[in-house]
Amino acid sequence: MHILDKGTHIDFMGKRKLAMAFSLTLILISLVLLFTRGLSFGIDFTGGTLIEVAYPDAVELGGIRDVLQEAGFSDIQVQHFGTARDVLIRIAPRANTASAKLSEDVMTALKGADSAVEKRRVEFVGPQVGGELTEQGGLAVLYSLIGILIYVAMRFEYRFSLGAVAALIHDVIITLGVFSLFQVEFDLTVLAAILAVIGYSLNDTIVVFDRIRENFRKMRKGSPTQIMNASINQTLSRTLMTSGTTMLVLVALFLLGGEIIHSFALALIVGVFVGTYSSIFVAGALSLALGVSKADLMAVDKEGKEVDQTP
Amino acid sequence: MNQYPAWKYLLIAVFLVVGILYALPNLYGEDPAVQISSARGTPLPDTVQGLVETRLADSKLKSKAIEAGQNRLLVRFNNTEDQLAAADVIKEALGNDYVVALNLAPSTPRWLQDIGAQPMYLGLDLRGGVHFLMEVDMDAAIQKALERYSSDLRTVLREAKVRYISIRPSSDKLAIKFRSAEDRTKGEERIHDEYRDLQLKEVDQGDSYVLDITLSENEMRETRKLALQQNITTLRNRVNELGVAEPIIQQQGDRRVVVELPGVQDTAAAKRILGATATLEYRAVDTQHDVEAALNGKVPAGSRLYKTRDGRPYLLKSRVIVTGDQIINARSGFDNNSGSPQVSVTLDGKGARKMLEFTKENVGKPMAVVFIENKTTSRIVDGKPVISNHQVEEIISVATIRDVFSKKFQTTGLDSPQEAHELALLLRSGALAAPIRIIEERTVGPSLGAENIEQGFESVVIGFCLVLVFMGLYYKVFGLVADLALAFNLVLIVALLSMLQATLTMPGIAGIVLTVGMAVDANVLIFERIREELRNGNTPQASIHAGYSKAFSTIADANVTTLIAGIVLFSFGTGPIKGFAVTLSLGIITSMFTAIMGTRAVINLAYGGRRLQRLPI
């Protein structure tokens, strides 16, 4: 079975102005969203208490709210989680709350109203832990970008490295934008997903770059634009194939993995989608804009030897 | 062309066999079991097994197997009802000196256990349980240390006959007020000679001469370290009280402790026991003043009123003789001569010196132990819950000093072995330098844990099958070879996770699912190359060779960069994130092996060295 038979000849580079405009628009929208609506951070980052309970039958949220309000919990959020039988209760962090006792009180109040309620999950994160996680999370993204920047600069050339990292930042911002737009909860697992997206999208970009480097050496004729076009076309079926299989499992995870893994799977789905697009339209085009030429890649000669080392 | 030397086939076969062997324990289920260990972590006496056997036989409970392990006894049962009933019987038979915990013991066959094969270690989100992150209040630890110095310094200054007005401890320093600059210089010299670890600074406030004393950087670090270690030790003992089969108590950073209690459902009890942090102080009983007068509000200066657990009031001197953190050990036992129950206490050097000093002058007088518990409660005030931390101070023992002693002494005159046991336990748990509090909690109920496993397993299987079908359709025979490699990859990931005993969490399972999708990438790269070579008119054999060799550096580059992201994730990660990073990184490494060497071996076996017209790709 072949999806793209005999190789394609799409003029990707010719459309790079259009793609750039498209990407910039998306980034702009995402940034505006992030600054106005912001992200709906989970308690991992904000601190607070989260309690998931299950009832044997579907329940009305209003009733639960009343019970808790009567018990003295005023600043609470109650919502269904997955099904009408599962309920998620969030309690905002309090300045002087150093205790994890809150969840016990909530359970006592709920049990008093309906003894059939079952505690499924409790998460309590102190405000200081939340602050630290936010900081560490930001640093983790930064460190992985720096690590990647260095590796790609070593293996290829600094302009490729900048192109690749720009593409990654592009992916991260747009993925965050989607999370901001739909106000999907952003928790620790989503952060992990974002880092995985960085890894994945880079994977894609590297494959294209690898081919570009190879073609720069092989194709004596042809402008950088033509060579880039040829390289993207040659790797296109692989790009689509791998994204396809990854998408398959991600959709399976999204649909079957349960409520807890939902935002995680969503982040990856969006990220893989954007990452695939960016490795085709953004990374190469940017390195080209930065002025990558044939001469830049010819210098690295030892590459040829490594290729011969067949596993 | 396209033939591997024998050693390569052998290598792959060895990996395959080892992988399957170590992944195998995961297929066997778990037995409900009761785990018995000694409350103090000492080896179990041989008599325990016999006692358990007879008691179980008496109650007509059939055990599946009884295994004596290192410091523990594991009794397996056929079903949960037997397990629960047996746990009650055993608890009753063994009493308080043993921890009897419910456990799910993997039913790995003997021969697999012998080669060290174990099933994967499941995280709390998969098996249910409580995770606490606790933080030691280091400011309080430092303050406590300063307070201890303040009583030492009084003695030093008195012995050196240096006159001072007052010694005041505040949160991070001690301020000694002197009458004159000369007194201060003398005092400073003396203190400097005796305590090299203290930092001294002269401060002039109007007409008073103050000497500010702070702990040196070194001493502070030491104090913090001790506070943390003592807390960890005490938490261990408390967790034993809870009867948890495989608790984890681990230091995290320089002031935090992670406590994981798999299978614990009654989190309220767990928090009560873990959260009720305590310290204790030995104080002299004030015998010169009248307790009745003090009860009516006339508390003499230098003394304070305390009560025992059953409400009897005592006047105690406010000077502390020895604090809990100077206690090295407290153990209940019996007096060799009279056979009556007693508690033996061992103090550290500093405590011993102070005790010696105090007892020298106070033989025949009573001394009390005050137990101070830090409790956190929440009350509803004006419709809002108010959280407050408060201390409960009570006297747990009053005893007369019979003789001069220092490092080791016994508290006798206790009513029962039970009381001795309790006092020893209290003394031990009071051996805490600083309060500790819960700053993060994650509890997962057992039903949610089971559901998570089920859903995780399902998504792995479905994702895996989808990719198998897709690859088979797209690359035909070569696709099937890639499918084999993918299955091999999955086995290797499971085997490695089992061998490393890395914690498998829900995000970890997601990492496996993601790996399944990404692992075929290497094969896609290779196969696309082969197709390209074929299109360029190369022979099938040459195409296979060129496909593998040309794709290699691309695969390596692409995977290394993903690995960078994985490693950053791991080093940053807390709990669940770490699980994801581990499976993702392991998956990348194993997929390199299976997708490149594994598929090549199969393809070489199938097509290598033959004349081929076309390839089924």
Boltz contact constraints between the chains, C-beta under 6 A:
constraints:
  - contact:
      token1: [A, 1]
      token2: [B, 473]
      max_distance: 6.0
  - contact:
      token1: [A, 1]
      token2: [B, 474]
      max_distance: 6.0
  - contact:
      token1: [A, 72]
      token2: [B, 380]
      max_distance: 6.0
  - contact:
      token1: [A, 72]
      token2: [B, 383]
      max_distance: 6.0
  - contact:
      token1: [A, 72]
      token2: [B, 385]
      max_distance: 6.0
  - contact:
      token1: [A, 97]
      token2: [B, 387]
      max_distance: 6.0
  - contact:
      token1: [A, 98]
      token2: [B, 437]
      max_distance: 6.0
  - contact:
      token1: [A, 99]
      token2: [B, 376]
      max_distance: 6.0
  - contact:
      token1: [A, 99]
      token2: [B, 387]
      max_distance: 6.0
  - contact:
      token1: [A, 100]
      token2: [B, 438]
      max_distance: 6.0
  - contact:
      token1: [A, 100]
      token2: [B, 441]
      max_distance: 6.0
  - contact:
      token1: [A, 101]
      token2: [B, 378]
      max_distance: 6.0
  - contact:
      token1: [A, 104]
      token2: [B, 268]
      max_distance: 6.0
  - contact:
      token1: [A, 119]
      token2: [B, 445]
      max_distance: 6.0
  - contact:
      token1: [A, 120]
      token2: [B, 445]
      max_distance: 6.0
  - contact:
      token1: [A, 120]
      token2: [B, 448]
      max_distance: 6.0
  - contact:
      token1: [A, 121]
      token2: [B, 444]
      max_distance: 6.0
  - contact:
      token1: [A, 121]
      token2: [B, 448]
      max_distance: 6.0
  - contact:
      token1: [A, 122]
      token2: [B, 443]
      max_distance: 6.0
  - contact:
      token1: [A, 123]
      token2: [B, 442]
      max_distance: 6.0
  - contact:
      token1: [A, 124]
      token2: [B, 441]
      max_distance: 6.0
  - contact:
      token1: [A, 125]
      token2: [B, 440]
      max_distance: 6.0
  - contact:
      token1: [A, 126]
      token2: [B, 439]
      max_distance: 6.0
  - contact:
      token1: [A, 126]
      token2: [B, 440]
      max_distance: 6.0
  - contact:
      token1: [A, 129]
      token2: [B, 439]
      max_distance: 6.0
  - contact:
      token1: [A, 129]
      token2: [B, 440]
      max_distance: 6.0
  - contact:
      token1: [A, 136]
      token2: [B, 572]
      max_distance: 6.0
  - contact:
      token1: [A, 140]
      token2: [B, 568]
      max_distance: 6.0
  - contact:
      token1: [A, 140]
      token2: [B, 572]
      max_distance: 6.0
  - contact:
      token1: [A, 143]
      token2: [B, 568]
      max_distance: 6.0
  - contact:
      token1: [A, 144]
      token2: [B, 565]
      max_distance: 6.0
  - contact:
      token1: [A, 144]
      token2: [B, 568]
      max_distance: 6.0
  - contact:
      token1: [A, 147]
      token2: [B, 564]
      max_distance: 6.0
  - contact:
      token1: [A, 148]
      token2: [B, 561]
      max_distance: 6.0
  - contact:
      token1: [A, 148]
      token2: [B, 564]
      max_distance: 6.0
  - contact:
      token1: [A, 155]
      token2: [B, 557]
      max_distance: 6.0
  - contact:
      token1: [A, 188]
      token2: [B, 577]
      max_distance: 6.0
  - contact:
      token1: [A, 189]
      token2: [B, 507]
      max_distance: 6.0
  - contact:
      token1: [A, 192]
      token2: [B, 577]
      max_distance: 6.0
  - contact:
      token1: [A, 192]
      token2: [B, 580]
      max_distance: 6.0
  - contact:
      token1: [A, 195]
      token2: [B, 565]
      max_distance: 6.0
  - contact:
      token1: [A, 195]
      token2: [B, 569]
      max_distance: 6.0
  - contact:
      token1: [A, 198]
      token2: [B, 565]
      max_distance: 6.0
  - contact:
      token1: [A, 199]
      token2: [B, 562]
      max_distance: 6.0
  - contact:
      token1: [A, 199]
      token2: [B, 565]
      max_distance: 6.0
  - contact:
      token1: [A, 202]
      token2: [B, 561]
      max_distance: 6.0
  - contact:
      token1: [A, 203]
      token2: [B, 558]
      max_distance: 6.0
  - contact:
      token1: [A, 203]
      token2: [B, 562]
      max_distance: 6.0
  - contact:
      token1: [A, 206]
      token2: [B, 557]
      max_distance: 6.0
  - contact:
      token1: [A, 206]
      token2: [B, 558]
      max_distance: 6.0
  - contact:
      token1: [A, 206]
      token2: [B, 561]
      max_distance: 6.0
  - contact:
      token1: [A, 207]
      token2: [B, 554]
      max_distance: 6.0
  - contact:
      token1: [A, 207]
      token2: [B, 558]
      max_distance: 6.0
  - contact:
      token1: [A, 210]
      token2: [B, 554]
      max_distance: 6.0
  - contact:
      token1: [A, 237]
      token2: [B, 528]
      max_distance: 6.0
  - contact:
      token1: [A, 238]
      token2: [B, 524]
      max_distance: 6.0
  - contact:
      token1: [A, 238]
      token2: [B, 525]
      max_distance: 6.0
  - contact:
      token1: [A, 238]
      token2: [B, 528]
      max_distance: 6.0
  - contact:
      token1: [A, 241]
      token2: [B, 524]
      max_distance: 6.0
  - contact:
      token1: [A, 242]
      token2: [B, 521]
      max_distance: 6.0
  - contact:
      token1: [A, 242]
      token2: [B, 524]
      max_distance: 6.0
  - contact:
      token1: [A, 245]
      token2: [B, 467]
      max_distance: 6.0
  - contact:
      token1: [A, 245]
      token2: [B, 517]
      max_distance: 6.0
  - contact:
      token1: [A, 245]
      token2: [B, 520]
      max_distance: 6.0
  - contact:
      token1: [A, 246]
      token2: [B, 517]
      max_distance: 6.0
  - contact:
      token1: [A, 246]
      token2: [B, 518]
      max_distance: 6.0
  - contact:
      token1: [A, 248]
      token2: [B, 466]
      max_distance: 6.0
  - contact:
      token1: [A, 249]
      token2: [B, 463]
      max_distance: 6.0
  - contact:
      token1: [A, 249]
      token2: [B, 513]
      max_distance: 6.0
  - contact:
      token1: [A, 249]
      token2: [B, 516]
      max_distance: 6.0
  - contact:
      token1: [A, 249]
      token2: [B, 517]
      max_distance: 6.0
  - contact:
      token1: [A, 252]
      token2: [B, 459]
      max_distance: 6.0
  - contact:
      token1: [A, 252]
      token2: [B, 462]
      max_distance: 6.0
  - contact:
      token1: [A, 252]
      token2: [B, 463]
      max_distance: 6.0
  - contact:
      token1: [A, 253]
      token2: [B, 459]
      max_distance: 6.0
  - contact:
      token1: [A, 253]
      token2: [B, 513]
      max_distance: 6.0
  - contact:
      token1: [A, 256]
      token2: [B, 455]
      max_distance: 6.0
  - contact:
      token1: [A, 256]
      token2: [B, 458]
      max_distance: 6.0
  - contact:
      token1: [A, 256]
      token2: [B, 459]
      max_distance: 6.0
  - contact:
      token1: [A, 256]
      token2: [B, 462]
      max_distance: 6.0
  - contact:
      token1: [A, 257]
      token2: [B, 455]
      max_distance: 6.0
  - contact:
      token1: [A, 257]
      token2: [B, 459]
      max_distance: 6.0
  - contact:
      token1: [A, 258]
      token2: [B, 455]
      max_distance: 6.0
  - contact:
      token1: [A, 261]
      token2: [B, 510]
      max_distance: 6.0
  - contact:
      token1: [A, 264]
      token2: [B, 510]
      max_distance: 6.0
  - contact:
      token1: [A, 306]
      token2: [B, 553]
      max_distance: 6.0
  - contact:
      token1: [A, 307]
      token2: [B, 553]
      max_distance: 6.0
  - contact:
      token1: [A, 310]
      token2: [B, 548]
      max_distance: 6.0
  - contact:
      token1: [A, 310]
      token2: [B, 549]
      max_distance: 6.0
  - contact:
      token1: [A, 311]
      token2: [B, 552]
      max_distance: 6.0
  - contact:
      token1: [A, 311]
      token2: [B, 596]
      max_distance: 6.0
  - contact:
      token1: [A, 311]
      token2: [B, 597]
      max_distance: 6.0
